[in-house]
């Protein structure tokens, strides 16, 4: 395919404009990250100290990193599942048959290519009903809070229990105890806008938060967008000429 001069010029213009826009967006992201880093670097650090944690909430010290143990005080479960959890979900599933149209290409003995559409049948486990239970009370550094105050780590699959022919229950849950660091705002005798970093010390949490990966991810996606726009321009240009 011949590449015309106007296509090269248009591509250069597209790339140049997109780079200018990209640098402007990247600078805004960088400024926001610097503001976040300043907050992290000036936040109070409390390492496994209940009294200092309580004092920080009473005196409105603001942003803080606090390391300690997160516990569930009233764990939940289902009778057919072993163990207790901070959160548990049950999915009732059925193994059901489905159909779909599939177009296949084949070559006959004379070397000619043909297409054939036929019905294909397949089986999948389909969720028919979902229910869940959640604890109400938790503690961090032995201080009680409502469950919603600290987001627990994500749930994972626990067990699969067969309940009948082509029927089963799948259970997902989150454990009741974790050690790690919370980043929160200590004011009005409680914690606010809290994030929990499982199995990380305060130093590890700050290091992970200040990696600057947002800018790297942005530029990877932005460059892919630029490439897509240039390819799309060539495609539309040649399709229009045809």
Secondary structure, 3 states (H helix, E strand, C coil): CCCCHHHHHHHHHHHHHHHHHHHHHHHHHHHHHHHHHHHHHHCEEEECCHHHHHHHHHCCCEEEEEEEEEEECCCECCCCCCCCECEEEEEEEEEEEEEEEEEEEEECCCCCEEEEEEEEEEEEEEEEEEEEEECCEEEECCEEEEHHHCCCCCCEEEEEEEEECCEEEEEEEECCEEEEEEEEEEECCEEEEEEEEECCCHHHHHHHHCCCHHHHHHHHHHHHHHHHHHHHHHHHHHHHHC
